[in-house]
Structures are given as C-alpha cells and as structure tokens.
Amino acid sequence: MIDSGKFQIAISVPLLLEYEDVLKRELLHIPLTRDEINDILDYLCTVADKRQIYFLWRPFLKDPKDDMVLELAVESRSNYIVTHNVDDFKRIERFNVKAIKPKDFLKVIGEKK
C-alpha cells in the first residue's frame, strides 16, 4: 500500500541501515533472499520522504533505536508512528506524534472498518 497515495512514509539513513541490519541478520528466519531485501530497501529509498536528522531527543525512550524512529517522526512532522509496540513509545504525544498499531492505522486511512 506504500504507493497507494493514502499516506507517505519517511526514512532516514540511520533507520534504513537499521532495517538492513535486522533483515539481513534474520535471513534464516524470513522467506527473502539477500537480493530481495536489497530490492525492498532500494524501493523504500525511491518512494520515501528522505530526511536528515539535525537534532537528537535522546535519550527519551527506553530503546535508543526507538528514539531514532521518534526523531524521524518529529523531523518529518509525521502524525503517526505505526508499530506493534505502542507501549515502547509512551509520552510521545508531546511531540505531536501518536504511536498506533497497524490495524488501527488501516482504519485511519479507510482501509479497514
């Protein structure tokens, strides 16, 4: 649904590198090849709103990698961080960002009732 026009995703170099690290580390546990992972990451680079982070809110959340996601959301003026781990993003409303589960985000964009 990334190219549906119903929402825009944002990406930063640190977050892209984190995606690459996690996906390639889990190669034995996911049904993708290294080349397919590279293709997905290249696609994200093509369609995403690319952002540079000039400020750091760290430490704000428990996990520094979650802080990286929050910084990108703030910099890109995103309304939502879509995650299954909403509890990891407590108190982010002060940045005018809300953590939301994927099923709830689908409701927001009109894809699910």
MOPAC internal coordinates of N, CA, C and O (Angstrom, degrees):
PM7 1SCF
backbone

  N    0.0000 0     0.00 0     0.00 0    0    0    0
  C    1.4513 1     0.00 0     0.00 0    1    0    0
  C    1.5222 1   112.68 1     0.00 0    2    1    0
  O    1.2310 1   120.15 1   177.38 1    3    2    1
  N    1.3277 1   117.31 1    -2.62 1    3    2    1
  C    1.4630 1   119.90 1  -176.54 1    5    3    2
  C    1.5206 1   111.44 1   -55.90 1    6    5    3
  O    1.2310 1   119.75 1   142.43 1    7    6    5
  N    1.3081 1   118.08 1   -37.57 1    7    6    5
  C    1.4669 1   120.08 1  -177.73 1    9    7    6
  C    1.5256 1   113.08 1   -94.95 1   10    9    7
  O    1.2310 1   119.72 1  -160.88 1   11   10    9
  N    1.3303 1   118.13 1    19.12 1   11   10    9
  C    1.4613 1   121.60 1  -179.19 1   13   11   10
  C    1.5214 1   112.81 1   -76.44 1   14   13   11
  O    1.2310 1   119.77 1   161.40 1   15   14   13
  N    1.3212 1   118.05 1   -18.60 1   15   14   13
  C    1.4567 1   121.49 1  -177.08 1   17   15   14
  C    1.5226 1   112.97 1    84.19 1   18   17   15
  O    1.2310 1   119.68 1   179.88 1   19   18   17
  N    1.3172 1   118.22 1    -0.12 1   19   18   17
  C    1.4613 1   121.05 1  -178.86 1   21   19   18
  C    1.5211 1   112.49 1   -83.43 1   22   21   19
  O    1.2310 1   120.26 1   166.40 1   23   22   21
  N    1.3035 1   117.11 1   -13.60 1   23   22   21
  C    1.4602 1   121.83 1   178.18 1   25   23   22
  C    1.5157 1   108.38 1  -160.71 1   26   25   23
  O    1.2310 1   120.92 1   -15.08 1   27   26   25
  N    1.3088 1   115.85 1   164.92 1   27   26   25
  C    1.4615 1   122.59 1   177.96 1   29   27   26
  C    1.5207 1   107.79 1  -122.10 1   30   29   27
  O    1.2310 1   120.30 1   -42.58 1   31   30   29
  N    1.3087 1   117.02 1   137.42 1   31   30   29
  C    1.4559 1   119.91 1   175.47 1   33   31   30
  C    1.5270 1   108.75 1  -101.52 1   34   33   31
  O    1.2310 1   121.24 1   -26.21 1   35   34   33
  N    1.3157 1   115.24 1   153.79 1   35   34   33
  C    1.4627 1   121.56 1   177.42 1   37   35   34
  C    1.5216 1   108.15 1  -119.09 1   38   37   35
  O    1.2310 1   121.29 1   -29.29 1   39   38   37
  N    1.3162 1   115.13 1   150.71 1   39   38   37
  C    1.4646 1   120.65 1   179.65 1   41   39   38
  C    1.5299 1   108.50 1  -143.11 1   42   41   39
  O    1.2310 1   121.07 1   -31.16 1   43   42   41
  N    1.3006 1   115.56 1   148.84 1   43   42   41
  C    1.4681 1   122.16 1   172.69 1   45   43   42
  C    1.5244 1   106.93 1  -126.76 1   46   45   43
  O    1.2310 1   120.73 1   -18.16 1   47   46   45
  N    1.3014 1   116.21 1   161.84 1   47   46   45
  C    1.4698 1   119.31 1   179.28 1   49   47   46
  C    1.5295 1   111.09 1   -59.10 1   50   49   47
  O    1.2310 1   118.99 1   133.20 1   51   50   49
  N    1.3447 1   119.53 1   -46.80 1   51   50   49
  C    1.4686 1   117.92 1   179.36 1   53   51   50
  C    1.5293 1   113.40 1   -60.04 1   54   53   51
  O    1.2310 1   120.19 1   140.99 1   55   54   53
  N    1.3279 1   117.24 1   -39.01 1   55   54   53
  C    1.4594 1   119.04 1   179.90 1   57   55   54
  C    1.5263 1   111.22 1   -69.59 1   58   57   55
  O    1.2310 1   119.95 1   139.73 1   59   58   57
  N    1.3098 1   117.69 1   -40.27 1   59   58   57
  C    1.4591 1   120.76 1   177.18 1   61   59   58
  C    1.5295 1   110.63 1   -60.98 1   62   61   59
  O    1.2310 1   120.27 1   137.49 1   63   62   61
  N    1.3111 1   117.09 1   -42.51 1   63   62   61
  C    1.4643 1   120.57 1   178.28 1   65   63   62
  C    1.5291 1   111.32 1   -65.29 1   66   65   63
  O    1.2310 1   120.44 1   144.55 1   67   66   65
  N    1.3168 1   116.77 1   -35.45 1   67   66   65
  C    1.4642 1   120.24 1   176.19 1   69   67   66
  C    1.5293 1   110.49 1   -65.81 1   70   69   67
  O    1.2310 1   120.04 1   135.83 1   71   70   69
  N    1.3303 1   117.53 1   -44.17 1   71   70   69
  C    1.4691 1   120.79 1   176.32 1   73   71   70
  C    1.5321 1   110.17 1   -57.14 1   74   73   71
  O    1.2310 1   120.97 1   133.24 1   75   74   73
  N    1.3281 1   115.74 1   -46.76 1   75   74   73
  C    1.4603 1   120.19 1  -178.92 1   77   75   74
  C    1.5273 1   110.96 1   -61.13 1   78   77   75
  O    1.2310 1   120.59 1   134.66 1   79   78   77
  N    1.3095 1   116.48 1   -45.34 1   79   78   77
  C    1.4598 1   121.03 1  -179.31 1   81   79   78
  C    1.5267 1   111.27 1   -60.36 1   82   81   79
  O    1.2310 1   120.49 1   131.08 1   83   82   81
  N    1.3095 1   116.66 1   -48.92 1   83   82   81
  C    1.4695 1   120.53 1  -178.13 1   85   83   82
  C    1.5212 1   111.02 1   -64.55 1   86   85   83
  O    1.2310 1   120.15 1   132.59 1   87   86   85
  N    1.3289 1   117.32 1   -47.41 1   87   86   85
  C    1.4641 1   120.10 1  -177.61 1   89   87   86
  C    1.5287 1   111.89 1   -62.90 1   90   89   87
  O    1.2310 1   120.26 1   136.61 1   91   90   89
  N    1.3045 1   117.12 1   -43.39 1   91   90   89
  C    1.4623 1   119.08 1  -177.50 1   93   91   90
  C    1.5254 1   111.85 1   -74.38 1   94   93   91
  O    1.2310 1   120.40 1   151.66 1   95   94   93
  N    1.3017 1   116.84 1   -28.34 1   95   94   93
  C    1.4626 1   120.32 1   175.75 1   97   95   94
  C    1.5338 1   110.37 1   -69.65 1   98   97   95
  O    1.2310 1   120.12 1   151.01 1   99   98   97
  N    1.3159 1   117.38 1   -28.99 1   99   98   97
  C    1.4643 1   122.62 1  -177.50 1  101   99   98
  C    1.5291 1   113.19 1   -97.37 1  102  101   99
  O    1.2310 1   119.90 1  -164.25 1  103  102  101
  N    1.3111 1   117.80 1    15.75 1  103  102  101
  C    1.4745 1   121.78 1  -176.03 1  105  103  102
  C    1.5236 1   113.46 1   -51.10 1  106  105  103
  O    1.2310 1   119.90 1   143.30 1  107  106  105
  N    1.3080 1   117.80 1   -36.70 1  107  106  105
  C    1.4688 1   120.47 1  -179.02 1  109  107  106
  C    1.5249 1   112.43 1   -71.46 1  110  109  107
  O    1.2310 1   120.28 1   162.68 1  111  110  109
  N    1.3322 1   117.07 1   -17.32 1  111  110  109
  C    1.4624 1   121.04 1  -173.76 1  113  111  110
  C    1.5247 1   113.86 1  -109.84 1  114  113  111
  O    1.2310 1   120.04 1   178.01 1  115  114  113
  N    1.3195 1   117.53 1    -1.99 1  115  114  113
  C    1.4686 1   120.18 1   179.38 1  117  115  114
  C    1.5258 1   109.32 1  -125.05 1  118  117  115
  O    1.2310 1   120.52 1   -30.62 1  119  118  117
  N    1.3251 1   116.61 1   149.38 1  119  118  117
  C    1.4701 1   119.43 1  -176.12 1  121  119  118
  C    1.5345 1   113.33 1   -85.02 1  122  121  119
  O    1.2310 1   120.59 1  -129.42 1  123  122  121
  N    1.3342 1   116.48 1    50.58 1  123  122  121
  C    1.4554 1   121.16 1   178.12 1  125  123  122
  C    1.5209 1   109.19 1  -131.11 1  126  125  123
  O    1.2310 1   121.36 1   -30.27 1  127  126  125
  N    1.3212 1   115.00 1   149.73 1  127  126  125
  C    1.4559 1   119.94 1   173.57 1  129  127  126
  C    1.5218 1   109.19 1   -90.61 1  130  129  127
  O    1.2310 1   120.81 1   -12.90 1  131  130  129
  N    1.3082 1   116.05 1   167.10 1  131  130  129
  C    1.4660 1   121.04 1   176.76 1  133  131  130
  C    1.5359 1   110.27 1   -58.91 1  134  133  131
  O    1.2310 1   120.15 1   139.22 1  135  134  133
  N    1.3349 1   117.32 1   -40.78 1  135  134  133
  C    1.4661 1   120.87 1   179.16 1  137  135  134
  C    1.5283 1   111.30 1   -65.63 1  138  137  135
  O    1.2310 1   120.14 1   141.26 1  139  138  137
  N    1.3246 1   117.34 1   -38.74 1  139  138  137
  C    1.4709 1   120.13 1   178.23 1  141  139  138
  C    1.5272 1   110.83 1   -65.98 1  142  141  139
  O    1.2310 1   120.33 1   141.03 1  143  142  141
  N    1.3099 1   116.98 1   -38.97 1  143  142  141
  C    1.4643 1   120.48 1   176.23 1  145  143  142
  C    1.5250 1   110.06 1   -62.31 1  146  145  143
  O    1.2310 1   120.57 1   135.33 1  147  146  145
  N    1.3280 1   116.52 1   -44.67 1  147  146  145
  C    1.4690 1   120.01 1   177.57 1  149  147  146
  C    1.5245 1   110.98 1   -60.01 1  150  149  147
  O    1.2310 1   120.06 1   139.71 1  151  150  149
  N    1.3306 1   117.48 1   -40.29 1  151  150  149
  C    1.4671 1   121.34 1   178.68 1  153  151  150
  C    1.5249 1   111.16 1   -63.31 1  154  153  151
  O    1.2310 1   120.16 1   138.27 1  155  154  153
  N    1.3314 1   117.30 1   -41.73 1  155  154  153
  C    1.4667 1   121.13 1   179.16 1  157  155  154
  C    1.5252 1   110.26 1   -64.74 1  158  157  155
  O    1.2310 1   120.40 1   135.03 1  159  158  157
  N    1.3177 1   116.84 1   -44.97 1  159  158  157
  C    1.4578 1   120.47 1   179.26 1  161  159  158
  C    1.5263 1   111.21 1   -64.21 1  162  161  159
  O    1.2310 1   120.45 1   140.20 1  163  162  161
  N    1.3238 1   116.75 1   -39.80 1  163  162  161
  C    1.4679 1   120.46 1   176.38 1  165  163  162
  C    1.5277 1   110.60 1   -62.75 1  166  165  163
  O    1.2310 1   120.55 1   139.73 1  167  166  165
  N    1.3279 1   116.56 1   -40.27 1  167  166  165
  C    1.4637 1   120.87 1   178.10 1  169  167  166
  C    1.5297 1   110.34 1   -62.27 1  170  169  167
  O    1.2310 1   120.60 1   134.39 1  171  170  169
  N    1.3321 1   116.46 1   -45.61 1  171  170  169
  C    1.4657 1   119.52 1   178.11 1  173  171  170
  C    1.5280 1   110.94 1   -58.37 1  174  173  171
  O    1.2310 1   120.76 1   139.00 1  175  174  173
  N    1.3221 1   116.15 1   -41.00 1  175  174  173
  C    1.4619 1   119.73 1   178.27 1  177  175  174
  C    1.5272 1   112.06 1   -63.95 1  178  177  175
  O    1.2310 1   120.67 1   149.30 1  179  178  177
  N    1.3100 1   116.33 1   -30.70 1  179  178  177
  C    1.4557 1   120.75 1  -179.41 1  181  179  178
  C    1.5222 1   112.22 1   -75.06 1  182  181  179
  O    1.2310 1   120.09 1   137.42 1  183  182  181
  N    1.3244 1   117.43 1   -42.58 1  183  182  181
  C    1.4693 1   120.15 1  -171.54 1  185  183  182
  C    1.5282 1   114.71 1   -98.95 1  186  185  183
  O    1.2310 1   119.68 1   162.60 1  187  186  185
  N    1.3086 1   118.21 1   -17.40 1  187  186  185
  C    1.4688 1   120.57 1  -174.63 1  189  187  186
  C    1.5243 1   112.18 1   -80.05 1  190  189  187
  O    1.2310 1   121.63 1   -23.26 1  191  190  189
  N    1.3099 1   114.49 1   156.74 1  191  190  189
  C    1.4509 1   122.71 1   171.91 1  193  191  190
  C    1.5245 1   106.51 1   -78.85 1  194  193  191
  O    1.2310 1   120.79 1   -72.79 1  195  194  193
  N    1.3261 1   116.09 1   107.21 1  195  194  193
  C    1.4660 1   120.99 1  -174.34 1  197  195  194
  C    1.5273 1   109.73 1   -82.06 1  198  197  195
  O    1.2310 1   121.00 1   -51.33 1  199  198  197
  N    1.3343 1   115.69 1   128.67 1  199  198  197
  C    1.4596 1   121.10 1  -175.73 1  201  199  198
  C    1.5122 1   111.51 1  -128.92 1  202  201  199
  O    1.2310 1   121.45 1   -35.05 1  203  202  201
  N    1.3174 1   114.84 1   144.95 1  203  202  201
  C    1.4560 1   121.44 1   171.45 1  205  203  202
  C    1.5205 1   107.27 1  -104.82 1  206  205  203
  O    1.2310 1   120.91 1   -41.44 1  207  206  205
  N    1.3081 1   115.86 1   138.56 1  207  206  205
  C    1.4543 1   120.74 1  -179.67 1  209  207  206
  C    1.5261 1   107.99 1   -97.84 1  210  209  207
  O    1.2310 1   121.21 1   -60.08 1  211  210  209
  N    1.3457 1   115.29 1   119.92 1  211  210  209
  C    1.4607 1   120.49 1  -178.55 1  213  211  210
  C    1.5272 1   112.28 1  -105.43 1  214  213  211
  O    1.2310 1   120.24 1  -178.50 1  215  214  213
  N    1.3013 1   117.15 1     1.50 1  215  214  213
  C    1.4524 1   121.67 1  -178.47 1  217  215  214
  C    1.5201 1   108.15 1  -143.23 1  218  217  215
  O    1.2310 1   120.67 1   -19.96 1  219  218  217
  N    1.3026 1   116.32 1   160.04 1  219  218  217
  C    1.4589 1   120.83 1   178.43 1  221  219  218
  C    1.5237 1   108.34 1  -130.24 1  222  221  219
  O    1.2310 1   120.80 1   -45.47 1  223  222  221
  N    1.3155 1   116.07 1   134.53 1  223  222  221
  C    1.4626 1   121.50 1   176.79 1  225  223  222
  C    1.5205 1   110.11 1   -98.74 1  226  225  223
  O    1.2310 1   120.11 1  -169.48 1  227  226  225
  N    1.2955 1   117.40 1    10.52 1  227  226  225
  C    1.4590 1   121.22 1  -171.95 1  229  227  226
  C    1.5177 1   112.01 1   -77.85 1  230  229  227
  O    1.2310 1   120.52 1   -27.75 1  231  230  229
  N    1.2775 1   116.62 1   152.25 1  231  230  229
  C    1.4656 1   124.76 1   -17.38 1  233  231  230
  C    1.5202 1   110.67 1   -82.11 1  234  233  231
  O    1.2310 1   120.44 1   -47.10 1  235  234  233
  N    1.2995 1   116.77 1   132.90 1  235  234  233
  C    1.4600 1   121.78 1   175.46 1  237  235  234
  C    1.5203 1   110.47 1  -120.25 1  238  237  235
  O    1.2310 1   120.61 1   136.63 1  239  238  237
  N    1.3177 1   116.44 1   -43.37 1  239  238  237
  C    1.4557 1   121.79 1   179.44 1  241  239  238
  C    1.5309 1   109.55 1  -101.55 1  242  241  239
  O    1.2310 1   120.76 1   -10.72 1  243  242  241
  N    1.3194 1   116.14 1   169.28 1  243  242  241
  C    1.4705 1   120.47 1  -179.08 1  245  243  242
  C    1.5250 1   112.60 1   -62.98 1  246  245  243
  O    1.2310 1   121.00 1   138.88 1  247  246  245
  N    1.3217 1   115.70 1   -41.12 1  247  246  245
  C    1.4649 1   121.62 1  -174.64 1  249  247  246
  C    1.5291 1   109.62 1  -104.18 1  250  249  247
  O    1.2310 1   119.51 1   -57.84 1  251  250  249
  N    1.3308 1   118.54 1   122.16 1  251  250  249
  C    1.4678 1   120.86 1   178.71 1  253  251  250
  C    1.5299 1   113.13 1   -57.20 1  254  253  251
  O    1.2310 1   120.04 1   151.07 1  255  254  253
  N    1.3178 1   117.53 1   -28.93 1  255  254  253
  C    1.4728 1   119.65 1   178.45 1  257  255  254
  C    1.5269 1   110.56 1   -71.22 1  258  257  255
  O    1.2310 1   120.07 1   149.98 1  259  258  257
  N    1.3323 1   117.48 1   -30.02 1  259  258  257
  C    1.4644 1   120.26 1   173.15 1  261  259  258
  C    1.5218 1   110.19 1   -71.21 1  262  261  259
  O    1.2310 1   120.18 1   144.61 1  263  262  261
  N    1.3378 1   117.27 1   -35.39 1  263  262  261
  C    1.4614 1   120.47 1   175.52 1  265  263  262
  C    1.5315 1   110.57 1   -58.32 1  266  265  263
  O    1.2310 1   120.66 1   141.86 1  267  266  265
  N    1.3326 1   116.34 1   -38.14 1  267  266  265
  C    1.4597 1   121.16 1   178.81 1  269  267  266
  C    1.5334 1   110.58 1   -60.95 1  270  269  267
  O    1.2310 1   120.28 1   140.52 1  271  270  269
  N    1.3228 1   117.07 1   -39.48 1  271  270  269
  C    1.4669 1   121.71 1   178.36 1  273  271  270
  C    1.5279 1   109.78 1   -68.37 1  274  273  271
  O    1.2310 1   120.28 1   136.59 1  275  274  273
  N    1.3232 1   117.06 1   -43.41 1  275  274  273
  C    1.4676 1   121.06 1   178.50 1  277  275  274
  C    1.5262 1   111.11 1   -61.46 1  278  277  275
  O    1.2310 1   120.15 1   136.16 1  279  278  277
  N    1.3205 1   117.31 1   -43.84 1  279  278  277
  C    1.4659 1   120.43 1   178.86 1  281  279  278
  C    1.5218 1   111.26 1   -59.16 1  282  281  279
  O    1.2310 1   120.42 1   138.64 1  283  282  281
  N    1.3182 1   116.80 1   -41.36 1  283  282  281
  C    1.4626 1   120.45 1   178.03 1  285  283  282
  C    1.5234 1   110.50 1   -65.81 1  286  285  283
  O    1.2310 1   119.98 1   137.82 1  287  286  285
  N    1.3133 1   117.63 1   -42.18 1  287  286  285
  C    1.4678 1   121.13 1   179.52 1  289  287  286
  C    1.5285 1   110.82 1   -62.10 1  290  289  287
  O    1.2310 1   120.26 1   137.93 1  291  290  289
  N    1.3135 1   117.11 1   -42.07 1  291  290  289
  C    1.4689 1   120.74 1   179.43 1  293  291  290
  C    1.5195 1   109.87 1   -66.93 1  294  293  291
  O    1.2310 1   120.04 1   132.74 1  295  294  293
  N    1.3216 1   117.52 1   -47.26 1  295  294  293
  C    1.4661 1   121.26 1  -177.69 1  297  295  294
  C    1.5214 1   111.85 1   -62.51 1  298  297  295
  O    1.2310 1   120.32 1   142.70 1  299  298  297
  N    1.3220 1   116.99 1   -37.30 1  299  298  297
  C    1.4670 1   120.87 1  -177.53 1  301  299  298
  C    1.5308 1   112.28 1   -88.94 1  302  301  299
  O    1.2310 1   120.77 1  -179.56 1  303  302  301
  N    1.3360 1   116.13 1     0.44 1  303  302  301
  C    1.4675 1   122.08 1  -178.51 1  305  303  302
  C    1.5263 1   111.50 1    56.66 1  306  305  303
  O    1.2310 1   121.49 1  -138.83 1  307  306  305
  N    1.3165 1   114.76 1    41.17 1  307  306  305
  C    1.4686 1   120.71 1   178.33 1  309  307  306
  C    1.5223 1   109.92 1   -73.02 1  310  309  307
  O    1.2310 1   121.20 1   -32.80 1  311  310  309
  N    1.3183 1   115.30 1   147.20 1  311  310  309
  C    1.4592 1   120.47 1   175.41 1  313  311  310
  C    1.5207 1   111.56 1   -82.69 1  314  313  311
  O    1.2310 1   121.12 1   149.50 1  315  314  313
  N    1.3325 1   115.46 1   -30.50 1  315  314  313
  C    1.4602 1   120.28 1  -172.20 1  317  315  314
  C    1.5201 1   112.15 1  -135.30 1  318  317  315
  O    1.2310 1   121.86 1   -31.87 1  319  318  317
  N    1.3260 1   114.05 1   148.13 1  319  318  317
  C    1.4561 1   123.02 1   161.32 1  321  319  318
  C    1.5181 1   104.28 1  -110.05 1  322  321  319
  O    1.2310 1   120.00 1   -62.51 1  323  322  321
  N    1.3182 1   117.61 1   117.49 1  323  322  321
  C    1.4554 1   122.02 1  -177.34 1  325  323  322
  C    1.5230 1   107.94 1   -93.46 1  326  325  323
  O    1.2310 1   121.23 1   -62.16 1  327  326  325
  N    1.3330 1   115.24 1   117.84 1  327  326  325
  C    1.4608 1   120.75 1  -173.56 1  329  327  326
  C    1.5234 1   110.76 1  -156.85 1  330  329  327
  O    1.2310 1   121.20 1   -29.79 1  331  330  329
  N    1.3085 1   115.31 1   150.21 1  331  330  329
  C    1.4682 1   119.34 1   172.21 1  333  331  330
  C    1.5303 1   110.21 1   -78.07 1  334  333  331
  O    1.2310 1   120.42 1   163.94 1  335  334  333
  N    1.3184 1   116.81 1   -16.06 1  335  334  333
  C    1.4613 1   122.05 1  -174.77 1  337  335  334
  C    1.5253 1   111.39 1  -104.86 1  338  337  335
  O    1.2310 1   119.96 1  -122.16 1  339  338  337
  N    1.3237 1   117.68 1    57.84 1  339  338  337
  C    1.4623 1   120.37 1  -177.53 1  341  339  338
  C    1.5261 1   112.37 1   -60.70 1  342  341  339
  O    1.2310 1   120.01 1   150.81 1  343  342  341
  N    1.3239 1   117.58 1   -29.19 1  343  342  341
  C    1.4668 1   120.12 1   179.49 1  345  343  342
  C    1.5286 1   112.48 1   -65.50 1  346  345  343
  O    1.2310 1   120.31 1   159.11 1  347  346  345
  N    1.3206 1   117.02 1   -20.89 1  347  346  345
  C    1.4633 1   120.63 1   177.85 1  349  347  346
  C    1.5258 1   112.21 1   -76.00 1  350  349  347
  O    1.2310 1   120.40 1   170.36 1  351  350  349
  N    1.3342 1   116.85 1    -9.64 1  351  350  349
  C    1.4632 1   121.63 1  -175.72 1  353  351  350
  C    1.5271 1   111.70 1  -118.30 1  354  353  351
  O    1.2310 1   120.48 1  -137.87 1  355  354  353
  N    1.3076 1   116.69 1    42.13 1  355  354  353
  C    1.4610 1   121.36 1   179.40 1  357  355  354
  C    1.5274 1   110.33 1   -68.58 1  358  357  355
  O    1.2310 1   121.16 1   -35.80 1  359  358  357
  N    1.3326 1   115.40 1   144.20 1  359  358  357
  C    1.4677 1   124.80 1   174.58 1  361  359  358
  C    1.5300 1   113.74 1    72.75 1  362  361  359
  O    1.2310 1   119.33 1  -167.54 1  363  362  361
  N    1.3308 1   118.88 1    12.46 1  363  362  361
  C    1.4709 1   118.60 1  -178.07 1  365  363  362
  C    1.5209 1   112.17 1   -78.88 1  366  365  363
  O    1.2310 1   119.95 1   171.56 1  367  366  365
  N    1.3278 1   117.71 1    -8.44 1  367  366  365
  C    1.4583 1   120.48 1   179.64 1  369  367  366
  C    1.5271 1   111.66 1   -59.00 1  370  369  367
  O    1.2310 1   120.27 1   154.63 1  371  370  369
  N    1.3273 1   117.08 1   -25.37 1  371  370  369
  C    1.4694 1   119.84 1   178.70 1  373  371  370
  C    1.5222 1   111.25 1   -63.26 1  374  373  371
  O    1.2310 1   120.27 1   163.19 1  375  374  373
  N    1.3298 1   117.08 1   -16.81 1  375  374  373
  C    1.4626 1   122.03 1   177.02 1  377  375  374
  C    1.5335 1   111.80 1   -99.42 1  378  377  375
  O    1.2310 1   120.91 1  -168.80 1  379  378  377
  N    1.3311 1   115.87 1    11.20 1  379  378  377
  C    1.4716 1   122.19 1  -178.42 1  381  379  378
  C    1.5237 1   112.21 1    61.64 1  382  381  379
  O    1.2310 1   120.87 1  -144.42 1  383  382  381
  N    1.3266 1   115.95 1    35.58 1  383  382  381
  C    1.4572 1   123.56 1   176.80 1  385  383  382
  C    1.5175 1   107.14 1  -128.38 1  386  385  383
  O    1.2310 1   120.81 1   -36.45 1  387  386  385
  N    1.3268 1   116.06 1   143.55 1  387  386  385
  C    1.4546 1   120.53 1   178.50 1  389  387  386
  C    1.5256 1   109.37 1  -121.72 1  390  389  387
  O    1.2310 1   120.36 1   -44.74 1  391  390  389
  N    1.3256 1   116.92 1   135.26 1  391  390  389
  C    1.4648 1   121.35 1   172.84 1  393  391  390
  C    1.5212 1   107.45 1   -84.36 1  394  393  391
  O    1.2310 1   120.91 1   -48.38 1  395  394  393
  N    1.3110 1   115.87 1   131.62 1  395  394  393
  C    1.4604 1   121.46 1  -174.06 1  397  395  394
  C    1.5267 1   109.13 1  -140.48 1  398  397  395
  O    1.2310 1   120.74 1   -37.41 1  399  398  397
  N    1.3199 1   116.20 1   142.59 1  399  398  397
  C    1.4662 1   120.37 1   178.14 1  401  399  398
  C    1.5300 1   109.56 1   -74.82 1  402  401  399
  O    1.2310 1   120.54 1   -27.47 1  403  402  401
  N    1.3395 1   116.57 1   152.53 1  403  402  401
  C    1.4698 1   119.52 1  -178.98 1  405  403  402
  C    1.5329 1   113.47 1   -53.41 1  406  405  403
  O    1.2310 1   119.72 1   136.96 1  407  406  405
  N    1.3295 1   118.13 1   -43.04 1  407  406  405
  C    1.4717 1   119.53 1  -178.62 1  409  407  406
  C    1.5205 1   110.94 1   -63.38 1  410  409  407
  O    1.2310 1   119.98 1   144.57 1  411  410  409
  N    1.3246 1   117.64 1   -35.43 1  411  410  409
  C    1.4653 1   120.60 1   178.24 1  413  411  410
  C    1.5234 1   111.03 1   -72.86 1  414  413  411
  O    1.2310 1   120.25 1   145.02 1  415  414  413
  N    1.3262 1   117.13 1   -34.98 1  415  414  413
  C    1.4586 1   119.97 1   176.70 1  417  415  414
  C    1.5271 1   110.56 1   -65.04 1  418  417  415
  O    1.2310 1   120.39 1   141.78 1  419  418  417
  N    1.3298 1   116.85 1   -38.22 1  419  418  417
  C    1.4681 1   119.69 1   177.00 1  421  419  418
  C    1.5202 1   110.74 1   -60.52 1  422  421  419
  O    1.2310 1   120.22 1   144.71 1  423  422  421
  N    1.3118 1   117.19 1   -35.29 1  423  422  421
  C    1.4694 1   120.49 1   175.59 1  425  423  422
  C    1.5233 1   110.41 1   -66.46 1  426  425  423
  O    1.2310 1   120.20 1   136.81 1  427  426  425
  N    1.3157 1   117.23 1   -43.19 1  427  426  425
  C    1.4696 1   122.14 1  -179.01 1  429  427  426
  C    1.5319 1   110.24 1   -58.85 1  430  429  427
  O    1.2310 1   119.88 1   138.46 1  431  430  429
  N    1.3215 1   117.84 1   -41.54 1  431  430  429
  C    1.4755 1   120.01 1  -177.11 1  433  431  430
  C    1.5319 1   112.00 1   -89.96 1  434  433  431
  O    1.2310 1   120.61 1  -173.56 1  435  434  433
  N    1.3258 1   116.44 1     6.44 1  435  434  433
  C    1.4546 1   120.16 1   174.23 1  437  435  434
  C    1.5124 1   115.94 1    81.66 1  438  437  435
  O    1.2310 1   119.73 1  -158.42 1  439  438  437
  N    1.3167 1   118.11 1    21.58 1  439  438  437
  C    1.4478 1   121.79 1  -178.85 1  441  439  438
  C    1.5125 1   112.84 1   -98.60 1  442  441  439
  O    1.2310 1   119.78 1   171.04 1  443  442  441
  N    1.3092 1   118.02 1    -8.96 1  443  442  441
  C    1.4467 1   121.58 1  -177.41 1  445  443  442
  C    1.5158 1   108.45 1  -150.79 1  446  445  443
  O    1.2310 1   121.31 1   -35.19 1  447  446  445
  N    1.3131 1   115.11 1   144.81 1  447  446  445
  C    1.4737 1   119.36 1   178.31 1  449  447  446
  C    1.4901 1   111.33 1  -104.27 1  450  449  447
  O    1.2310 1   120.10 1   180.00 1  451  450  449

